[in-house]
Amino acid sequence: MIAYVCLGTNDIVRASVFYDAVLGALGLSRCDISGDPDLEGWVGWCTYGDQGIKEVVLWLCKPIDGKAATLGNGSMVALRAKNWAAVEEFYTAALSNGGTPEGAPGLRLQYNPDFYAAYVRDLDGNKLAVVCRGFTERAGQ
């Protein structure tokens, strides 16, 4: 359903280091957007190909209107993890790279018996969730 998510940042270099670490914990790496002049100053992670025809990406950029990046109250981006260990690695990487905790890794039974998640804020204050579904206990991963 979602083609891409774009988050504003006030410091693309600093934010890129943060997202390299946290998205690396989920097995994601930067998109190769070299040679695409429309994406100059942008950084993205996930699947991007055929000049955007294939696109599922989390993008970072300075806001196009030139104003400071600010938060959306109630906005959150949820990312998928393949197992509980990846949720925990994401959370640890986020905190180690300047992120702010919003909810330690654990089952969130109020949502579903298999909803294992963690919540953080990035360096610009954007709220991120990382979620693993399909397990109700650590065994079997």
N, C-alpha and C positions, 0 to 999 in steps of 0.2 A: 504494500500500500504506500509506503513512503519511498520516494526517490532519493532524497537527501535531506540532511539537517545542516543548517549553517549557524554557527555561534560566533558572535562578535567578540573580539578581543582587543585590548588596548596595547598589548605587547606580543606580537606574533612569534617572536623568537622564544621568549619565555614560555608562552603557551604551547608552542611546538614541542619543547622538551618535556613538558608535563604530559601531553597527549601521546608522544612517542612511548613514554613509560607505561601509562595506563592502558593504552590500546595494544601495546606490545604484549601485555599480560593476557590479552584476549586473542593473541595470535594475529593481530592486524598490523600492517605496515603502511607507510605512506604511498599514496598514488603517485605515479609518474605523470606529472602534468607539464613536463618540460616541453617547450615549443608551443604551448597554448597561451597566446598573449591575453586572452580574456580572463585567465586565471592568475595573472601576475599578482604576487602578494598574497595569494591564497595557499593554504596547506590542507590536504585531505587525506583520509585514511579509509580503506575498504576497497570496493570494486569500482573501477572506473575504466572504461574502454570505449573504443570506437567513437572518440570525441564526444563522449557523454551519452551515447545511445544506451550503453550499459552503465548504469550508475546506481550505486547504493553507497553513499558516502557521508561521512561526518566532515564538514568543512569548517575551517577557521579563517576569519578575515577581519580586517578593520572595517567598521561600518561604512557602507558606501556613501552615506550622507556626510561623512567627515566628522561627525560628532562622536563623543566617547561611547564606547560599548557599555550598555547597562543591562540589568537583569529584567527578566519577565517574571512578575510575581505569579507563582503557581506553575511556571514552566519547568519542565524536566525532560531530559532525554534519557531513555532507557536502552541499554545495550545488552545483547544476549551473550551469555557465557556458556561454554559446553559442559562445565562441571563446577562443583563447589570450590575446588582448588583455584580455578580461574577467577571466581568472584573474590576470593581471599587475596590472590595476587594483585588484582586490580585495586582493591582497597588499600593494600599495603603500598603499592606503587604510588597511588594518589597522595597518601599522607606523607610519603617519603619525598615527594616532589612539590610540596607546598599546598596540597589540597586540604580542605577542611572536612572533618567527619560530620556526617548527617545521619548515620545509622550503620553500626557495625554489621559485618556479615552474619547472617542467620536466617532461619526459617521465619517467614511472615505468615503464620497460620490464619491471620485475619483475612488474607487474600486467597489462599489456597494451601492445602497440605504439602504441596511440592514447590512452593514459591520461596526459593532461597535467594536472598538479595543483599546488597549493600548500597549505601547512598553517600555521596560526597559532593562537595562544591569544588569547581576548578578555580584557577587563579583569578578569574574575573567574576567569580561568584555564581556561575551557571551550575545548576543542580543536575547531577548525573546519577543514574541508577545502573547497576549491573545485576542481571537476573539470570538464574538457572532454573529451569523447570524440568520435571520428569523424574525427580528423585525425592524421596521422603526421608532418606538417611544417607550417610556418607558411604556405606558399603555399596558395592556394585558399580562404582565409578571407575 
